[in-house]
Amino acid sequence: MLLLKMFSRAWILTTLLVLAGSAFCIRLGIWQLDRLAQRRIANTQVITMRAMPAFDLNLEQPKDISKMEWHMVQVVGEYDFANQVALRNQYLNSEYGFHLVTPLRFDHGAILVDRGFIPAAGNKSPADWHQYDVAGAVKITGQIRLGNDVEIGGNPDALAPGQTRLEFWNSIRVEGIAAQLSYPVLPVFIQPNMDALDVAPPIPYQPEVDLTEGSHFGYALQWFTFAAILFFGYPFYLRKQLRNQFVENKE
């Protein structure tokens, strides 16, 4: 009897809205569980890679290096300062500036290195960046990072008419930066280790990674609870409304 009332002409629209709302809440709960699964995978990647011993790019060239984000690596080579670029919209202690991203050439190839923060003041053009050049071979130790090939920021990373290369980028798009070089580079970049005593630009940067599971599971429970309230609470609400109507008609 109640089921027939739910799909009667008087209640069909409300019933459909309740069913749609319940399905929507369930979908949001599943979405939060998917995000939780993705976060667990990402956390496992960081923990696993950081626990492994560093490898030397001068001695080995992993074929799956693009799957080794957060793995510690070291390499000795020489910077190609003529082809370095800057990452815009960077801050250090509220000071605006850039990150210098410089190709490092070594005996088996080349790789991009995020050398770190430089202040915007006095560094408006590539010619200004040469004040941070270092002569000869350098040893870099840091973590492997993947580039971001998705356009971000208000200004797309694209050549303007007449331009042959970009000097400023919104993100470290390894593939795009590599296209400006006359030699191949690895499909990753190195984020060098930080040194608390190093206060001279460029100052290396390491992101803080939140390895908790976040609030995804709690949000999923909330959405499933909302779905249950709608789906199971609606029949009780409808029964109460019908009972009230019956009492009113009887009087």
N, C-alpha and C positions, 0 to 999 in steps of 0.2 A: 504493500500500500504506500509506504513512504517513498519507495523507489519510483512509483508511478507519479507521485506528487512532485518529485524532484525534476522530472522531465515533462511536467504538465506545461501548458501555455503560460501559466502565471509565474512559474519558477524556472523555466528552461534557461533564460538568459543568466539569472543568478547562478544556476548550477554550472553552466558553461564557464562563467567567469571564475568560479571557485576551482573547477578542474584545471583551467588554464593557469591560475595563480599557483596551484599546487605543483603543476608540472614545471613552471618557471622556477619555483623555489628549489625543487629537486635538481633541476639542471644547474643552478648556481652552486648547490652543494657539491655536485659531481665536479664542477669546474674547480672548486676550491681543493678537492681531493687530488685532482690532476696537478694543480699547482704545487701541492704538498709533495707529490711524487717527483715532480721535476726538481723541486728544491732539495729533496733527499739525494737525488742523483748528482746534482751540482755539488752538494756538500761532500759527498763521497769522493767525487773527482778531486776536490781541493785537498781533502785529508790524505787520500791515497798518494797523490802526486807529491805533496810536500813531505811525505814520510820516506820517499825514495831518495837514494843518494844522488848527488849531482852528477851529471855527465858532461864530458868535455867535447865541445863541437869540433875542436881541432883533431880529435881522435876518432869520433864516431858521428855518423849522420843518420839518425833514426828516420826510417821511412814514414813512420806514423807520427811525426812531430806535431802535426796539427791536432792530434788527439792527446797531447801531453801538456795541456795548459796547467800552470801552477807548478810544473816540475822545475827543480833547480837546475841551472845550466851555467857553464862558464865557457869563455872563449877568449882567445888572444888574437887581436887583429889591429887594423888601422882604420880610423874614421875617414869617411869620404865627406869632408865638410862642404864641398862644392854642391852636394846634392841633398843637404839636410833641409828639413821643413820644420814648421812650427805648428803646434796644436793650440788653437785659440781658446779663449774663455777658461783659463786656468787660474787658480787662486792658491796662495800660500799665506796663512795668517792674515786673511782679508786683503792681501795685496794682489792686485790683478796682474796677470802676465801670461806667459806661454810655456809650453813644454817643447824643448828641442828634441826632434826625432831625427837621428842621424844614421845613415847606413854604415855598418862596420864590415869591412872586407877582411876575410881571413883566408888561409891557404886552401880551404875546400869550398868557398863560396862567400855569401854575404848575408847579413841579417840586420834588420832595423833595431835600433836601440832608443828607447825613451830615456834620454839623458837626464830629464828632469826640468824643474821650474827655473825660468828666468823672468825678471820683472819686465813689464811692458815698457816702462820708461827707458829710453835709450836703446830700444831693440825693435824699432818699427820696420826695419828692412833686413834682408839676409846679410847685407854687408856688415851690419852691426853685430851679427851673431859670431863673427870671426874672433871677437875678443875672448870667446870661450874655447877656441881651438886648442888642442893639445898635440904636440909633435910626437911622432913615432908610435910604436906599438903600445896598446893598452890592454889590460886584462879586465874583462867584464864578468861579474858574477851576479846572477839575478834569477828571476822567474820567467818562464815562457808564458807569454800572453797571446791570446787571439786578437786579431784586429776586429774592428766593427765596420762591416761593409754596408750598413744601413745609413742612409742620409739622416743626419740630425742637425739641429740648429736652424737658424733663420736663413743662413746663406748656404746653398747647396755647394758641395765640393765639385765644381765644374769649371772648365776653362772658359774664360771670357773671350770674345773675338780678339784675335791677335796674340793671345797668350799661348805659350808653348809648354808651360809648367805651372803648377800651383805651389806657392810658397807657404800659404796658411791653410790649415785644414780644420774641420770641425771635430773629427775623430781620426784615430789611427786606422785608416783604411789601407791595409797592407797591399792589397791588390792594386788599388789606384795609385799609391805612391810608387810601387814597383814598376808600374807602367811608364813612369817618368825616367827610369834608370836604363842605362845601356847594358846592364848585366842583370842576371837573375838573382832574386833574393828568396830566402826561405819564407813560407807562408805564415810566419808568426813574427812577433817581436819580443825583445827582452826588456823587462822592467827591472833595472838594477837594484840591488840591495841598498837600503838606506844606512847612512852613517850619521848618528846624532851629532857628531863633532863637525860634520861637513856643512858649513853655512855659506859657502861660496857657490854662486850659481855656475852651472846648472845643478840644482839640488834634486837628487833622486826622490822618487815617490813610490810608496807601496800602498795599495788600497787596503782598507780594513774590510775583511770578509766576515759577514755574519753567518756563522755556521749553525745557528739554531734553526728550528723548523718553523719559526714564525707563528702566526695566528691562523694559518690556513685550516687546521683541523677544527679549531674552535668555531671559525666562521662556517665551516661545513655543517657542524652540528646545529648551529643556529638556523641555517637555511632548511635543513631537514626537519627541525622542530617546527618552523613556520609552516612547512608543507603538511606536516602531520596535524597541526592545529586546524588548518584550512580543510583538509580532506576529511578528518574524523570529527571535527567540531561542527562542520556544516550540517550533518544530519540531525544532531542534537538541537541546533538552532532552528532548523526547519520544523522539527517535531514540536518544539516549544511554540513556534508561531502558529502552527496548525491547531495546537491545543487551545491557544488563546482565541483564535478565530472561532473554534467550536463553542467555547464558553460564551463568547459574545453573541453568537447566533442563537444559542439556546436561551439566553436571557431576553 
